[in-house]
Amino acid sequence: MTASDPRPAVDPALVDFAVQIAREAGTLTLRYFRRTDLDVESKGDGTPVTVADREAERLLRDRIAEAFPDDSVVGEEEPDVAGTSDRTWILDPIDGTQSFIHGVPLYANLVALEDNYGPAVGVINVPGLDECVWAGRGRGCFVDGEPARVGDRTDLRGACVVTSGVDYWPSAAALDAFVGSGAVIRTWGDAYGYVLVATGRADAMVDPVVSRWDVAPMLTIFPEAGGLFCDLSGTVTAEGGDALAANPALAPQVLALVGRT
């Protein structure tokens, strides 16, 4: 939340709760991480899912139902729950399931909260690295308890840009244009790419294919970290089907290369 934002700051107890349950989900997933007997199934859309995904989401939903039984819940692995309060929790129990399956510790547990004022809480928990980024509207952004802030680079040339995989990019021409800009591109992004940008270790995250639960936390995290989060048309939303996170100086330069109208 910026100084000019008239919305009220979120209750810090809600931030603490979201961090707590995200970390609990992370602890659960670590019990399955790098197990050689892990069964991987394919969902109807062709994306993979494991017992860890399902159990972690069930844990998150149970904790929310116990603490806030009137709240709505939206998650990747189970049907939506319509509540009677003005709050909605958005859950991704394992963002980066491919990383999880392959034993790469860059997957994350995502928890977001929206209320009638808009995005309120965002958490990215990376249990394999014991790292957690969280933010609350009007409360700031933190990584493991220390203030987090996006970087201050103003030139795309030499900037570190993270993405989830080049195969997701809409066209080879868009990727070629980006490479020609002089930016340094790295993959294995997913939620960890947003962690890197929110903490100033990378300069932009380009996500050509996303669902709401993949990026809902970013709507709180990036404003609180001094950054910008939007889809590739420049609209501030988690439901545009693609996404960008960067500092305000770099975001227009990235959109000029890979944005859509």
RODO-463555 format. One record per atom (N, C-alpha, C, O): residue in one letter; x, y, z. Coordinates in steps of 0.2 Angstrom, whole numbers. Example, Ala and Ser with C-alpha at 12.3 -4.5 7.8 and 13.67 -1.06 7.14 Angstrom:
<pts>
PT  r     xx     yy     zz
PT  A     66    -28     39
PT  A     62    -22     39
PT  A     66    -16     39
PT  A     71    -17     42
PT  S     64    -11     35
PT  S     68     -5     36
PT  S     64      0     39
PT  S     67      6     40
</pts>
This chain:
<pts>
PT  r     xx     yy     zz
PT  M      4     -6      0
PT  M      0      0      0
PT  M      4      6      0
PT  M      9      7      4
PT  T      3     11     -5
PT  T      7     17     -5
PT  T      4     22      0
PT  T     -1     21      3
PT  A      8     28      1
PT  A      6     33      5
PT  A     -1     36      3
PT  A     -5     38      7
PT  S     -3     36     -3
PT  S     -9     39     -6
PT  S    -14     34     -6
PT  S    -20     35     -8
PT  D    -13     27     -4
PT  D    -19     22     -4
PT  D    -23     23      2
PT  D    -21     23      7
PT  P    -30     24      0
PT  P    -34     26      6
PT  P    -37     19      9
PT  P    -40     20     14
PT  R    -35     14      7
PT  R    -38      8     10
PT  R    -35      6     17
PT  R    -29      8     18
PT  P    -39      3     21
PT  P    -36      2     28
PT  P    -31     -3     28
PT  P    -31     -8     24
PT  A    -26     -3     32
PT  A    -21     -8     33
PT  A    -24    -15     36
PT  A    -29    -14     39
PT  V    -22    -20     33
PT  V    -25    -27     35
PT  V    -23    -28     43
PT  V    -18    -26     45
PT  D    -27    -32     46
PT  D    -26    -34     53
PT  D    -20    -39     53
PT  D    -19    -43     49
PT  P    -14    -37     57
PT  P     -8    -41     56
PT  P     -9    -48     59
PT  P     -5    -52     57
PT  A    -14    -49     62
PT  A    -16    -56     64
PT  A    -17    -61     58
PT  A    -16    -66     58
PT  L    -20    -58     53
PT  L    -22    -61     47
PT  L    -15    -63     43
PT  L    -15    -68     40
PT  V    -11    -58     43
PT  V     -4    -59     40
PT  V     -1    -65     44
PT  V      2    -70     41
PT  D      0    -65     50
PT  D      3    -70     54
PT  D      0    -77     53
PT  D      3    -82     53
PT  F     -7    -77     53
PT  F    -10    -83     51
PT  F     -8    -86     45
PT  F     -7    -92     44
PT  A     -8    -82     40
PT  A     -7    -84     33
PT  A      0    -87     32
PT  A      2    -92     29
PT  V      5    -84     36
PT  V     12    -86     36
PT  V     12    -93     39
PT  V     16    -97     37
PT  Q      9    -93     45
PT  Q      9    -99     49
PT  Q      6   -105     45
PT  Q     10   -111     45
PT  I      1   -105     41
PT  I     -2   -110     38
PT  I      2   -112     32
PT  I      3   -118     30
PT  A      5   -107     29
PT  A      9   -108     23
PT  A     15   -112     25
PT  A     18   -117     21
PT  R     18   -111     31
PT  R     24   -114     33
PT  R     22   -121     35
PT  R     26   -126     34
PT  E     16   -122     38
PT  E     14   -129     40
PT  E     13   -133     33
PT  E     15   -139     33
PT  A     10   -130     28
PT  A     10   -134     22
PT  A     17   -135     19
PT  A     18   -141     16
PT  G     21   -131     20
PT  G     28   -132     18
PT  G     31   -138     21
PT  G     34   -142     18
PT  T     30   -138     28
PT  T     33   -144     32
PT  T     30   -151     29
PT  T     33   -156     29
PT  L     23   -151     28
PT  L     20   -157     25
PT  L     23   -159     19
PT  L     25   -165     18
PT  T     24   -154     14
PT  T     27   -156      8
PT  T     34   -159      8
PT  T     36   -163      4
PT  L     38   -156     13
PT  L     45   -159     13
PT  L     45   -166     15
PT  L     50   -170     14
PT  R     40   -169     18
PT  R     39   -176     19
PT  R     39   -180     13
PT  R     41   -186     13
PT  Y     37   -177      8
PT  Y     36   -181      1
PT  Y     42   -179     -4
PT  Y     43   -182     -9
PT  F     46   -173     -2
PT  F     51   -171     -7
PT  F     56   -176     -8
PT  F     59   -178     -3
PT  R     58   -177    -14
PT  R     63   -181    -16
PT  R     62   -189    -14
PT  R     67   -192    -14
PT  R     56   -190    -13
PT  R     55   -197    -12
PT  R     54   -201    -19
PT  R     51   -199    -23
PT  T     58   -207    -19
PT  T     58   -211    -25
PT  T     52   -214    -27
PT  T     50   -216    -32
PT  D     47   -215    -22
PT  D     41   -219    -23
PT  D     35   -214    -24
PT  D     29   -216    -23
PT  L     36   -207    -25
PT  L     31   -202    -26
PT  L     27   -204    -32
PT  L     30   -204    -38
PT  D     21   -205    -32
PT  D     16   -206    -37
PT  D     14   -199    -40
PT  D     12   -194    -37
PT  V     15   -198    -47
PT  V     13   -192    -50
PT  V      7   -194    -55
PT  V      8   -198    -59
PT  E      2   -190    -54
PT  E     -4   -191    -59
PT  E     -5   -185    -63
PT  E     -2   -180    -62
PT  S     -9   -186    -68
PT  S    -10   -180    -73
PT  S    -17   -178    -73
PT  S    -22   -182    -73
PT  K    -18   -172    -72
PT  K    -25   -169    -71
PT  K    -28   -168    -78
PT  K    -25   -170    -83
PT  G    -34   -166    -78
PT  G    -38   -166    -85
PT  G    -35   -161    -89
PT  G    -35   -162    -96
PT  D    -31   -156    -87
PT  D    -28   -151    -91
PT  D    -21   -153    -93
PT  D    -17   -149    -96
PT  G    -19   -159    -91
PT  G    -12   -161    -93
PT  G     -7   -160    -88
PT  G     -1   -162    -88
PT  T     -8   -156    -83
PT  T     -3   -154    -78
PT  T     -3   -159    -72
PT  T     -7   -162    -71
PT  P      3   -160    -69
PT  P      4   -165    -64
PT  P      2   -163    -58
PT  P      1   -157    -56
PT  V      0   -168    -54
PT  V     -2   -167    -47
PT  V      0   -173    -43
PT  V      1   -179    -45
PT  T      2   -172    -36
PT  T      4   -177    -32
PT  T      0   -178    -26
PT  T     -4   -173    -24
PT  V      1   -183    -22
PT  V     -2   -183    -15
PT  V      0   -177    -11
PT  V     -4   -175     -7
PT  A      6   -175    -12
PT  A      8   -169     -8
PT  A      4   -163     -9
PT  A      2   -159     -5
PT  D      3   -162    -16
PT  D     -2   -156    -18
PT  D     -8   -156    -14
PT  D    -11   -152    -11
PT  R    -11   -162    -14
PT  R    -18   -163    -12
PT  R    -18   -163     -4
PT  R    -23   -160     -1
PT  E    -13   -166     -1
PT  E    -13   -166      6
PT  E    -12   -159      9
PT  E    -14   -156     14
PT  A     -7   -155      6
PT  A     -6   -148      8
PT  A    -12   -144      7
PT  A    -13   -139     11
PT  E    -15   -144      2
PT  E    -21   -140      1
PT  E    -27   -142      6
PT  E    -30   -137      9
PT  R    -27   -148      7
PT  R    -32   -150     13
PT  R    -30   -147     19
PT  R    -35   -145     23
PT  L    -24   -147     21
PT  L    -22   -144     27
PT  L    -23   -137     27
PT  L    -26   -135     32
PT  L    -22   -133     22
PT  L    -23   -126     22
PT  L    -31   -125     23
PT  L    -33   -120     26
PT  R    -35   -129     19
PT  R    -42   -128     20
PT  R    -44   -129     27
PT  R    -49   -126     29
PT  D    -42   -134     30
PT  D    -44   -136     36
PT  D    -42   -131     41
PT  D    -46   -129     46
PT  R    -36   -128     41
PT  R    -34   -123     45
PT  R    -39   -116     45
PT  R    -41   -113     49
PT  I    -40   -115     38
PT  I    -45   -109     37
PT  I    -52   -110     40
PT  I    -55   -106     43
PT  A    -54   -116     39
PT  A    -61   -118     41
PT  A    -61   -118     49
PT  A    -67   -116     51
PT  E    -56   -120     52
PT  E    -56   -120     59
PT  E    -56   -112     62
PT  E    -59   -111     67
PT  A    -52   -108     59
PT  A    -51   -101     61
PT  A    -56    -96     59
PT  A    -58    -92     62
PT  F    -58    -97     52
PT  F    -62    -92     49
PT  F    -68    -96     45
PT  F    -68    -96     39
PT  P    -72    -99     48
PT  P    -77   -104     45
PT  P    -82   -100     40
PT  P    -85   -103     36
PT  D    -82    -94     40
PT  D    -87    -90     36
PT  D    -83    -87     30
PT  D    -86    -84     25
PT  D    -77    -89     29
PT  D    -73    -86     23
PT  D    -74    -90     17
PT  D    -74    -97     18
PT  S    -73    -87     11
PT  S    -73    -91      5
PT  S    -66    -94      4
PT  S    -61    -91      6
PT  V    -65    -99      0
PT  V    -59   -102     -2
PT  V    -59   -104     -9
PT  V    -63   -107    -12
PT  V    -53   -102    -12
PT  V    -52   -104    -19
PT  V    -45   -108    -19
PT  V    -40   -105    -17
PT  G    -45   -114    -22
PT  G    -38   -117    -22
PT  G    -38   -121    -29
PT  G    -42   -122    -33
PT  E    -32   -123    -30
PT  E    -30   -127    -36
PT  E    -33   -134    -37
PT  E    -35   -136    -42
PT  E    -33   -137    -31
PT  E    -34   -144    -31
PT  E    -41   -146    -29
PT  E    -43   -152    -30
PT  E    -45   -142    -26
PT  E    -52   -144    -24
PT  E    -57   -138    -26
PT  E    -55   -133    -28
PT  P    -63   -140    -26
PT  P    -69   -135    -28
PT  P    -69   -129    -23
PT  P    -67   -129    -18
PT  D    -71   -123    -26
PT  D    -72   -117    -22
PT  D    -77   -118    -16
PT  D    -81   -122    -17
PT  V    -75   -115    -11
PT  V    -80   -114     -5
PT  V    -83   -107     -5
PT  V    -79   -103     -4
PT  A    -89   -106     -5
PT  A    -92   -100     -5
PT  A    -94    -98      2
PT  A    -98   -102      5
PT  G    -91    -93      5
PT  G    -93    -91     12
PT  G    -97    -85     12
PT  G   -100    -83      7
PT  T    -98    -83     18
PT  T   -103    -77     19
PT  T   -100    -71     22
PT  T   -103    -66     22
PT  S    -93    -71     23
PT  S    -89    -65     25
PT  S    -87    -62     19
PT  S    -88    -64     13
PT  D    -83    -56     20
PT  D    -81    -52     14
PT  D    -73    -55     12
PT  D    -70    -51      9
PT  R    -71    -60     15
PT  R    -64    -62     14
PT  R    -64    -69     10
PT  R    -68    -73     10
PT  T    -59    -69      5
PT  T    -58    -75      1
PT  T    -50    -77      1
PT  T    -46    -72      0
PT  W    -49    -83      3
PT  W    -42    -86      3
PT  W    -41    -89     -4
PT  W    -45    -93     -6
PT  I    -35    -88     -7
PT  I    -33    -91    -13
PT  I    -27    -95    -12
PT  I    -22    -92     -9
PT  L    -27   -101    -14
PT  L    -22   -106    -12
PT  L    -19   -110    -17
PT  L    -22   -112    -22
PT  D    -12   -110    -17
PT  D     -9   -115    -22
PT  D     -4   -119    -17
PT  D      1   -116    -15
PT  P     -6   -125    -16
PT  P     -2   -129    -11
PT  P      5   -130    -13
PT  P     10   -130     -9
PT  I      6   -132    -20
PT  I     13   -132    -22
PT  I     13   -129    -29
PT  I     10   -131    -34
PT  D     16   -123    -29
PT  D     17   -119    -35
PT  D     24   -121    -38
PT  D     29   -121    -34
PT  G     24   -124    -44
PT  G     31   -127    -46
PT  G     31   -134    -45
PT  G     36   -137    -43
PT  T     25   -138    -47
PT  T     25   -145    -46
PT  T     30   -149    -49
PT  T     33   -154    -47
PT  Q     32   -146    -55
PT  Q     37   -149    -59
PT  Q     44   -149    -55
PT  Q     48   -154    -55
PT  S     45   -143    -52
PT  S     51   -143    -48
PT  S     51   -148    -42
PT  S     56   -152    -41
PT  F     45   -148    -39
PT  F     44   -153    -34
PT  F     46   -160    -36
PT  F     49   -164    -32
PT  I     43   -162    -41
PT  I     43   -169    -44
PT  I     51   -171    -45
PT  I     53   -176    -44
PT  H     54   -166    -48
PT  H     61   -167    -50
PT  H     66   -166    -45
PT  H     72   -166    -46
PT  G     64   -165    -39
PT  G     68   -164    -33
PT  G     72   -157    -33
PT  G     77   -156    -30
PT  V     69   -152    -36
PT  V     72   -145    -36
PT  V     69   -141    -31
PT  V     63   -141    -31
PT  P     72   -138    -26
PT  P     69   -135    -21
PT  P     67   -128    -22
PT  P     67   -124    -17
PT  L     64   -127    -28
PT  L     62   -120    -29
PT  L     54   -120    -30
PT  L     51   -115    -32
PT  Y     51   -125    -27
PT  Y     43   -125    -27
PT  Y     41   -121    -21
PT  Y     45   -119    -16
PT  A     35   -119    -21
PT  A     32   -114    -15
PT  A     25   -116    -13
PT  A     21   -119    -17
PT  N     24   -114     -7
PT  N     17   -114     -5
PT  N     14   -107     -5
PT  N     17   -103     -2
PT  L      9   -106     -8
PT  L      6    -99     -9
PT  L     -1    -98     -6
PT  L     -5   -103     -6
PT  V     -1    -93     -2
PT  V     -7    -91      2
PT  V     -9    -84      0
PT  V     -4    -80      1
PT  A    -15    -82     -2
PT  A    -17    -75     -3
PT  A    -23    -74      1
PT  A    -27    -79      1
PT  L    -25    -68      3
PT  L    -31    -66      5
PT  L    -33    -60      2
PT  L    -30    -55      1
PT  E    -40    -60      0
PT  E    -43    -54     -2
PT  E    -49    -52      2
PT  E    -52    -57      4
PT  D    -50    -46      3
PT  D    -56    -43      6
PT  D    -60    -38      2
PT  D    -59    -38     -4
PT  N    -65    -35      5
PT  N    -69    -30      1
PT  N    -65    -24     -1
PT  N    -68    -20     -5
PT  Y    -59    -23      1
PT  Y    -55    -18     -1
PT  Y    -50    -20     -6
PT  Y    -46    -16     -9
PT  G    -50    -27     -8
PT  G    -45    -29    -13
PT  G    -40    -34    -10
PT  G    -41    -37     -4
PT  P    -34    -35    -13
PT  P    -29    -39    -10
PT  P    -27    -37     -3
PT  P    -26    -31     -2
PT  A    -26    -42      1
PT  A    -24    -40      8
PT  A    -18    -43     11
PT  A    -14    -40     15
PT  V    -17    -49      9
PT  V    -11    -53     12
PT  V     -8    -57      6
PT  V    -12    -60      2
PT  G     -2    -58      6
PT  G      2    -63      1
PT  G      7    -66      4
PT  G     11    -63      8
PT  V      8    -73      3
PT  V     13    -77      6
PT  V     16    -81      1
PT  V     13    -85     -3
PT  I     23    -81      0
PT  I     26    -86     -4
PT  I     31    -90      1
PT  I     36    -87      3
PT  N     30    -96      2
PT  N     34   -100      7
PT  N     38   -105      2
PT  N     35   -109     -1
PT  V     45   -105      3
PT  V     49   -109     -1
PT  V     52   -114      4
PT  V     58   -113      6
PT  P     49   -120      6
PT  P     51   -124     11
PT  P     58   -127     10
PT  P     62   -128     14
PT  G     59   -129      3
PT  G     66   -132      2
PT  G     72   -128      3
PT  G     77   -130      3
PT  L     71   -121      3
PT  L     76   -116      5
PT  L     75   -113     11
PT  L     79   -109     13
PT  D     70   -115     15
PT  D     68   -112     21
PT  D     68   -104     21
PT  D     71   -101     25
PT  E     64   -102     16
PT  E     64    -95     14
PT  E     56    -93     14
PT  E     53    -97     10
PT  C     54    -88     16
PT  C     47    -86     16
PT  C     47    -78     15
PT  C     50    -74     19
PT  V     43    -76     10
PT  V     41    -69      9
PT  V     34    -68     10
PT  V     30    -72      8
PT  W     32    -63     14
PT  W     25    -61     15
PT  W     24    -54     15
PT  W     29    -50     16
PT  A     18    -52     14
PT  A     16    -45     14
PT  A      9    -44     17
PT  A      5    -49     15
PT  G      8    -39     20
PT  G      1    -37     22
PT  G     -1    -30     19
PT  G      4    -25     20
PT  R     -7    -29     17
PT  R     -8    -22     15
PT  R     -7    -17     20
PT  R    -10    -17     26
PT  G     -3    -12     19
PT  G     -1     -7     23
PT  G      4     -9     29
PT  G      5     -5     33
PT  R      6    -15     28
PT  R     11    -18     34
PT  R     18    -19     31
PT  R     22    -21     35
PT  G     19    -18     25
PT  G     26    -19     22
PT  G     26    -26     19
PT  G     22    -30     20
PT  C     32    -27     16
PT  C     34    -34     14
PT  C     41    -36     17
PT  C     45    -32     18
PT  F     41    -43     19
PT  F     46    -45     23
PT  F     49    -52     20
PT  F     45    -56     17
PT  V     55    -53     21
PT  V     58    -60     19
PT  V     61    -62     26
PT  V     66    -60     28
PT  D     58    -68     28
PT  D     61    -71     35
PT  D     61    -65     40
PT  D     66    -65     44
PT  G     57    -61     40
PT  G     56    -56     46
PT  G     60    -49     44
PT  G     59    -44     48
PT  E     64    -49     39
PT  E     68    -43     37
PT  E     64    -39     31
PT  E     61    -43     27
PT  P     64    -33     31
PT  P     61    -29     26
PT  P     63    -31     19
PT  P     69    -32     18
PT  A     59    -32     14
PT  A     60    -34      7
PT  A     59    -28      3
PT  A     54    -24      4
PT  R     63    -27     -2
PT  R     62    -21     -7
PT  R     64    -24    -14
PT  R     69    -27    -14
PT  V     61    -21    -19
PT  V     63    -23    -26
PT  V     69    -19    -27
PT  V     71    -14    -24
PT  G     73    -21    -32
PT  G     79    -17    -34
PT  G     77    -10    -38
PT  G     72     -9    -39
PT  D     83     -7    -39
PT  D     82      0    -42
PT  D     85      1    -49
PT  D     86      6    -51
PT  R     86     -5    -52
PT  R     89     -4    -59
PT  R     84     -1    -64
PT  R     78     -2    -63
PT  T     86      4    -68
PT  T     82      7    -73
PT  T     83      5    -80
PT  T     79      8    -84
PT  D     88      1    -81
PT  D     90      0    -88
PT  D     89     -8    -89
PT  D     92    -12    -85
PT  L     85    -10    -94
PT  L     84    -17    -95
PT  L     91    -21    -97
PT  L     92    -27    -96
PT  R     95    -17   -101
PT  R    102    -20   -102
PT  R    105    -22    -96
PT  R    107    -18    -92
PT  G    107    -28    -96
PT  G    111    -31    -90
PT  G    106    -33    -84
PT  G    108    -36    -79
PT  A    100    -32    -85
PT  A     95    -34    -80
PT  A     94    -41    -79
PT  A     94    -44    -85
PT  C     93    -44    -73
PT  C     92    -51    -73
PT  C     84    -52    -73
PT  C     81    -50    -69
PT  V     82    -56    -78
PT  V     75    -57    -79
PT  V     74    -64    -78
PT  V     77    -68    -81
PT  V     69    -66    -74
PT  V     67    -73    -73
PT  V     61    -75    -76
PT  V     56    -71    -77
PT  T     60    -81    -79
PT  T     54    -84    -81
PT  T     54    -91    -79
PT  T     58    -94    -77
PT  S     48    -94    -80
PT  S     47   -101    -78
PT  S     49   -106    -83
PT  S     51   -112    -81
PT  G     49   -104    -90
PT  G     52   -109    -95
PT  G     51   -106   -102
PT  G     45   -103   -103
PT  V     56   -106   -106
PT  V     55   -103   -113
PT  V     50   -106   -117
PT  V     47   -103   -121
PT  D     48   -112   -115
PT  D     43   -116   -119
PT  D     36   -113   -118
PT  D     31   -114   -122
PT  Y     35   -109   -113
PT  Y     29   -105   -111
PT  Y     28    -99   -115
PT  Y     22    -96   -115
PT  W     33    -96   -118
PT  W     33    -90   -121
PT  W     28    -90   -127
PT  W     28    -95   -131
PT  P     25    -84   -129
PT  P     20    -85   -134
PT  P     23    -85   -141
PT  P     20    -88   -145
PT  S     29    -83   -142
PT  S     32    -84   -148
PT  S     40    -84   -148
PT  S     42    -81   -143
PT  A     43    -87   -152
PT  A     50    -86   -153
PT  A     53    -79   -154
PT  A     58    -77   -151
PT  A     49    -75   -158
PT  A     51    -68   -159
PT  A     51    -64   -153
PT  A     55    -60   -152
PT  A     46    -65   -148
PT  A     46    -62   -142
PT  A     52    -63   -138
PT  A     55    -59   -135
PT  L     54    -69   -138
PT  L     60    -71   -134
PT  L     66    -69   -137
PT  L     70    -66   -133
PT  D     66    -69   -144
PT  D     72    -66   -147
PT  D     73    -58   -146
PT  D     78    -56   -145
PT  A     67    -55   -146
PT  A     67    -48   -144
PT  A     70    -46   -137
PT  A     74    -42   -136
PT  F     68    -51   -133
PT  F     70    -50   -126
PT  F     77    -51   -125
PT  F     81    -47   -122
PT  V     80    -56   -128
PT  V     87    -58   -128
PT  V     91    -52   -131
PT  V     96    -50   -129
PT  G     88    -49   -137
PT  G     92    -44   -140
PT  G     92    -37   -136
PT  G     96    -33   -138
PT  S     88    -37   -131
PT  S     88    -31   -126
PT  S     94    -30   -122
PT  S     95    -25   -119
PT  G     98    -36   -121
PT  G    103    -36   -117
PT  G    102    -38   -110
PT  G    107    -39   -106
PT  A     96    -40   -109
PT  A     94    -43   -102
PT  A     97    -50   -101
PT  A     98    -54   -106
PT  V     98    -52    -95
PT  V    101    -59    -94
PT  V     95    -63    -91
PT  V     92    -61    -86
PT  I     93    -68    -95
PT  I     87    -72    -94
PT  I     89    -78    -90
PT  I     94    -82    -92
PT  R     85    -80    -85
PT  R     86    -86    -81
PT  R     79    -89    -80
PT  R     74    -86    -80
PT  T     79    -96    -80
PT  T     73   -100    -79
PT  T     72   -103    -72
PT  T     76   -101    -68
PT  W     68   -108    -72
PT  W     66   -111    -65
PT  W     63   -106    -61
PT  W     63   -106    -55
PT  G     59   -101    -64
PT  G     56    -96    -60
PT  G     50    -98    -56
PT  G     51    -99    -50
PT  D     44    -99    -59
PT  D     38   -100    -55
PT  D     38    -95    -49
PT  D     40    -90    -50
PT  A     35    -97    -43
PT  A     35    -93    -38
PT  A     41    -90    -35
PT  A     42    -85    -33
PT  Y     47    -94    -36
PT  Y     53    -92    -33
PT  Y     56    -86    -37
PT  Y     60    -82    -35
PT  G     54    -86    -44
PT  G     56    -80    -47
PT  G     53    -73    -44
PT  G     56    -68    -44
PT  Y     47    -74    -42
PT  Y     44    -68    -38
PT  Y     48    -66    -32
PT  Y     48    -60    -30
PT  V     50    -71    -28
PT  V     54    -70    -22
PT  V     60    -66    -24
PT  V     62    -62    -20
PT  L     63    -68    -29
PT  L     70    -65    -31
PT  L     68    -58    -33
PT  L     73    -54    -31
PT  V     63    -56    -36
PT  V     62    -49    -38
PT  V     60    -45    -32
PT  V     62    -40    -31
PT  A     55    -48    -28
PT  A     53    -44    -22
PT  A     58    -43    -17
PT  A     58    -38    -13
PT  T     64    -47    -17
PT  T     69    -46    -13
PT  T     75    -42    -16
PT  T     81    -42    -13
PT  G     75    -40    -22
PT  G     80    -36    -26
PT  G     85    -41    -29
PT  G     91    -38    -31
PT  R     85    -47    -29
PT  R     90    -51    -31
PT  R     89    -53    -39
PT  R     94    -55    -42
PT  A     83    -51    -42
PT  A     82    -51    -49
PT  A     78    -45    -50
PT  A     75    -42    -46
PT  D     78    -43    -57
PT  D     75    -37    -58
PT  D     68    -37    -61
PT  D     64    -33    -61
PT  A     66    -43    -64
PT  A     59    -44    -67
PT  A     58    -51    -67
PT  A     62    -56    -68
PT  M     51    -53    -67
PT  M     49    -60    -68
PT  M     43    -59    -73
PT  M     39    -56    -72
PT  V     44    -63    -79
PT  V     40    -63    -84
PT  V     36    -70    -84
PT  V     40    -75    -84
PT  D     30    -71    -83
PT  D     26    -77    -82
PT  D     21    -77    -88
PT  D     16    -75    -87
PT  P     22    -81    -94
PT  P     18    -81    -99
PT  P     11    -84    -98
PT  P      6    -83   -102
PT  V     11    -89    -94
PT  V      5    -93    -92
PT  V      4    -94    -85
PT  V      8    -97    -81
PT  V     -2    -91    -82
PT  V     -3    -92    -75
PT  V    -10    -92    -74
PT  V    -15    -91    -78
PT  S    -12    -95    -68
PT  S    -19    -95    -66
PT  S    -19    -91    -60
PT  S    -14    -88    -57
PT  R    -25    -89    -57
PT  R    -26    -84    -52
PT  R    -22    -86    -46
PT  R    -19    -82    -43
PT  W    -22    -93    -44
PT  W    -19    -95    -38
PT  W    -11    -95    -38
PT  W     -8    -95    -33
PT  D     -9    -95    -44
PT  D     -2    -94    -45
PT  D      1    -88    -43
PT  D      7    -87    -41
PT  V     -3    -82    -44
PT  V      0    -76    -43
PT  V     -4    -71    -38
PT  V     -2    -65    -38
PT  A    -10    -74    -35
PT  A    -14    -70    -31
PT  A     -9    -66    -25
PT  A    -11    -60    -24
PT  P     -4    -70    -22
PT  P      0    -66    -17
PT  P      3    -60    -20
PT  P      5    -56    -16
PT  M      5    -60    -26
PT  M      9    -55    -29
PT  M      6    -48    -29
PT  M      9    -43    -29
PT  L     -1    -48    -29
PT  L     -5    -42    -29
PT  L     -4    -38    -22
PT  L     -5    -32    -22
PT  T     -2    -41    -17
PT  T      0    -38    -11
PT  T      7    -37    -10
PT  T     10    -32     -8
PT  I     11    -42    -12
PT  I     18    -42    -11
PT  I     22    -37    -14
PT  I     26    -33    -11
PT  F     20    -36    -21
PT  F     24    -31    -25
PT  F     22    -24    -23
PT  F     27    -20    -23
PT  P     16    -22    -22
PT  P     15    -15    -20
PT  P     19    -13    -13
PT  P     21     -8    -12
PT  E     19    -18     -9
PT  E     22    -17     -2
PT  E     29    -17     -3
PT  E     33    -15      2
PT  A     32    -20     -8
PT  A     39    -21     -9
PT  A     42    -15    -13
PT  A     48    -15    -15
PT  G     37    -10    -15
PT  G     39     -5    -20
PT  G     39     -7    -27
PT  G     42     -3    -31
PT  G     36    -12    -29
PT  G     36    -14    -36
PT  G     30    -14    -39
PT  G     25    -11    -36
PT  L     29    -17    -45
PT  L     23    -17    -49
PT  L     22    -24    -51
PT  L     26    -28    -53
PT  F     16    -26    -50
PT  F     13    -33    -53
PT  F      7    -31    -57
PT  F      3    -28    -56
PT  C      7    -34    -63
PT  C      2    -34    -68
PT  C      2    -40    -73
PT  C      7    -44    -73
PT  D     -3    -40    -77
PT  D     -3    -45    -83
PT  D      1    -42    -88
PT  D      3    -36    -88
PT  L      2    -45    -94
PT  L      6    -43    -99
PT  L      3    -38   -104
PT  L      5    -36   -109
PT  S     -4    -36   -102
PT  S     -7    -30   -105
PT  S     -6    -24   -101
PT  S     -8    -18   -103
PT  G     -3    -25    -95
PT  G     -2    -19    -90
PT  G     -7    -18    -85
PT  G     -7    -13    -81
PT  T    -12    -23    -85
PT  T    -17    -22    -80
PT  T    -16    -25    -74
PT  T    -13    -31    -74
PT  V    -17    -22    -68
PT  V    -16    -25    -62
PT  V    -21    -30    -60
PT  V    -26    -28    -58
PT  T    -19    -36    -61
PT  T    -24    -42    -60
PT  T    -21    -48    -59
PT  T    -15    -49    -62
PT  A    -24    -53    -56
PT  A    -21    -60    -55
PT  A    -25    -65    -60
PT  A    -23    -71    -61
PT  E    -29    -62    -64
PT  E    -33    -66    -68
PT  E    -33    -64    -76
PT  E    -37    -66    -80
PT  G    -27    -62    -78
PT  G    -26    -60    -85
PT  G    -23    -66    -89
PT  G    -22    -65    -95
PT  G    -21    -71    -85
PT  G    -18    -77    -89
PT  G    -10    -77    -90
PT  G     -7    -82    -92
PT  D     -7    -71    -88
PT  D      0    -70    -89
PT  D      2    -65    -84
PT  D     -3    -62    -81
PT  A      8    -64    -83
PT  A     10    -59    -77
PT  A     17    -56    -78
PT  A     21    -59    -81
PT  L     18    -51    -75
PT  L     25    -47    -74
PT  L     25    -44    -68
PT  L     21    -41    -65
PT  A     31    -45    -65
PT  A     33    -42    -59
PT  A     40    -38    -60
PT  A     44    -41    -62
PT  A     40    -32    -58
PT  A     47    -28    -59
PT  A     46    -22    -54
PT  A     41    -21    -51
PT  N     52    -18    -55
PT  N     51    -11    -52
PT  N     48     -7    -57
PT  N     47     -8    -62
PT  P     45     -1    -54
PT  P     41      3    -59
PT  P     45      6    -65
PT  P     42      8    -70
PT  A     52      6    -64
PT  A     55      9    -70
PT  A     56      4    -75
PT  A     56      6    -81
PT  L     57     -2    -73
PT  L     58     -8    -78
PT  L     52    -10    -81
PT  L     52    -13    -87
PT  A     47    -10    -78
PT  A     40    -13    -80
PT  A     38    -11    -87
PT  A     37    -15    -91
PT  P     38     -4    -89
PT  P     36     -2    -95
PT  P     41     -5   -101
PT  P     39     -6   -106
PT  Q     47     -5    -99
PT  Q     52     -8   -104
PT  Q     51    -15   -106
PT  Q     51    -17   -112
PT  V     49    -19   -101
PT  V     48    -26   -102
PT  V     41    -27   -106
PT  V     41    -31   -111
PT  L     36    -23   -104
PT  L     30    -23   -108
PT  L     31    -21   -115
PT  L     27    -23   -119
PT  A     35    -16   -116
PT  A     36    -14   -123
PT  A     39    -20   -128
PT  A     38    -20   -134
PT  L     42    -25   -125
PT  L     45    -30   -128
PT  L     40    -36   -129
PT  L     40    -39   -134
PT  V     37    -38   -123
PT  V     33    -44   -123
PT  V     26    -43   -121
PT  V     22    -48   -120
PT  G     24    -37   -120
PT  G     17    -35   -118
PT  G     12    -37   -124
PT  G     14    -37   -130
PT  R      6    -37   -122
PT  R      0    -38   -127
PT  R     -5    -32   -126
PT  R     -5    -29   -121
PT  T     -8    -31   -132
PT  T    -13    -26   -132
PT  T    -20    -29   -131
PT  T    -25    -25   -131
</pts>
